[in-house]
């Protein structure tokens, strides 16, 4: 029981999402006839996020993984990007998780690409929209880790797909979590083992 309680405590401490509005549900109302809403460069109307390149679209007619809203990083028109800043601890590792799919129109150019950046580090991701539809997006869960170099870190998602102006990657359910330090994990395991030994001796 003690072991389970300690593990639950560690999980609860490390799984708090450091981002605001990671599933993009909070923002301007999406018009019902169109089911999409464009955000232009400089906009902060999508709660917690800022549009930093081109434009993006939010959509509520596509299959989402958390809630009902999805972001297409190729807005109306062109490749776009968003960012959000949050508090970090220098030298600590952080894990970024997100769901990745793509605008299923224009399947004759099927591969959609995006770059994820934070703390001077980045990784490129891609998604093949072949065979997928708005109702069955084929979402893939992705993850990437970075090490903080400042007390405030900015996470960016930037479309690197320009062959079709309106059809970019889709993202949803974005989260950032601190990765537990090894020393802390060792201390927890040590405490559990010590407690188990003492309990056995008492018996």
N, C-alpha and C positions, 0 to 999 in steps of 0.2 A: 504493500500500500504506500509506504514511504517513497519507494522508487518511482511508482506511478505518479504520485503527487509532485515530486521534484521535476520529473519530465514534463508534466503538464505546465508547471510553473515556468520552465525554460521556454517551452513552445509559446506560451501566451506572451512572454516578454519579447520574443524575437519575431513574432508574426504580425506585429502592428504595421500596417501600411503607412509609410512616411509621406505618401502623396495624398493630395486632395483631389477628389473627383476622378479617381483612376478609371472609372467605367464611363465617364463622359455623360452621365445622366443629368448633370446640372449645367444649364446654359440657356440660351434663348430658345423659345418654343419653336419646334419644327413645324412649318406649315403642312396641314393635312393633305391638301391636294397634291403637293410635290413630294412630300416625305423626305426632303433634304433641305439643309440650310447651309449656305456658304459663310465662312469666316475669312476675312481678308487679313493681310499682313498687318501686324501691330495690334490686332484685336485681343482683348482680354475678356471677352464676353462668355467664353467657355470657362466656367468657374475653375480657378486654380491654374489654368494654362494660358500661355501667350503664343499667338501665331507669329513665327519668326521668319518664315520664308513663304513667298507666294500666297497660297490660300489653301484652306481645307474645307471639307464638308462634313457635317454630322447628318446621319441618316437613321430613320426609325422603321424602314421597311425591309431591312436586311436582317438575317438571323444574327442575333447578338449572343455573346456568351455570358454577360452579366447585365441584367436590365434590358432595355430596348434600343439603346443608342449605340451606334458604331461610328468611328471616324475613318473617312477616306482621306489619305494624306495627299492625294492629287485633287485639289479643289476645283472650283469653277472660275477660271481654268488653271491648270498647270501644277507642277510639283510644289508641295508645301512642307512646312515643318512646324512643330510645336515644342514648347519647353516648359518646365516647371522647376523651381528651386526649392530646396528643403535643407534642414539642418543635418550636418554630418560630423563625425569625429575623425580627425586626421589620423590616417594610418589604418582605419578600420575598413573591412571589406563589406560591400553591400551587394545584394543580389536583386537584379531587375527581372521581373517576370511579366509577360504579356501574351495575349493571344493574337495570332497573326493570320490574316487571310488576304483577299484581294477583291477589287471590283471585278465582277465576273463578266462585264461587257468587254468587247474587244479581245476575244480569246485567240485571235490569230496572232497576237503578241502576248503569250501567256504568262511570262515571268515578270512578277512585280518585285521591286527591290526597295529596301529602306536601310538607313544607317542609324544606329543608336549610339549616342555619345554622352559621356559624363566624365568629369575630372581629367580631361585631356586624353581620355581613352575612348575607343569606339569599336563597334563590331557591325558588320554588314549581314543582313538577313534577306532571304528571298522566299517567294511563295508562287507556286504554279497554279493558276486558276483553271486549268483544263478540267472540264467535266463538272465544275461547280456552278451553283446557281445562288441567287439571293436568298433562297429559302434553305439552301444546304451549302454553306460557305466553305466547309472543310477546314475549319479553324485548327491551327496548330499552336500548342503552348510552347513558348520560347523562354529561355532565360540567359542572362549574361551577368557577369560580376565585374565590379570595378573597386578600386581602392581610393578612398577619399584623400584629397590633398589639401582640403580647406574645411572650415567650419560650416560653409554653405556650399552645396553642390547643385549644379543645374543639369537636369536630365533632358535630353533632346531626342526627338524622333524626326528624321528628315528624309523625305522621299528622294530616292536616287533614280526614279523611273520617269523618263521624259519622252518615251516613244509615242505614248498616247496621252494627250493633255488632261483628260478627265478621269482616267482609270488607273488609280494607284493602289498601293497596299491599304488594307483595312486593319485597324488595331482596336483592341478592346481589353478591358480587365487588366489594366497596368498597375503594377505594385512594385514598391521598393522596400526591402527588409534588410536590417542589419544582420550580418552573419556572426554568430557567437564566436568570441575569441577562444582559441584552443585552451588557454589557461583556465578560463571560466568553465569550460566543459570538463576539463580534468578535475577541477575542484568539485563539481557536482557529482561526477562518477565516484570520486574518492569518498565523498560524504555518504553516498548510497552504500558503497562497499563496507565502510566502517560501521555504519548503522546495522547492516545485515550481520556482520561478524558479532557485534555486541549482543544483538538479539539472540543469535544462536548460542552464545556463551551463557546468557541468562537462562535459556531453556535447559 
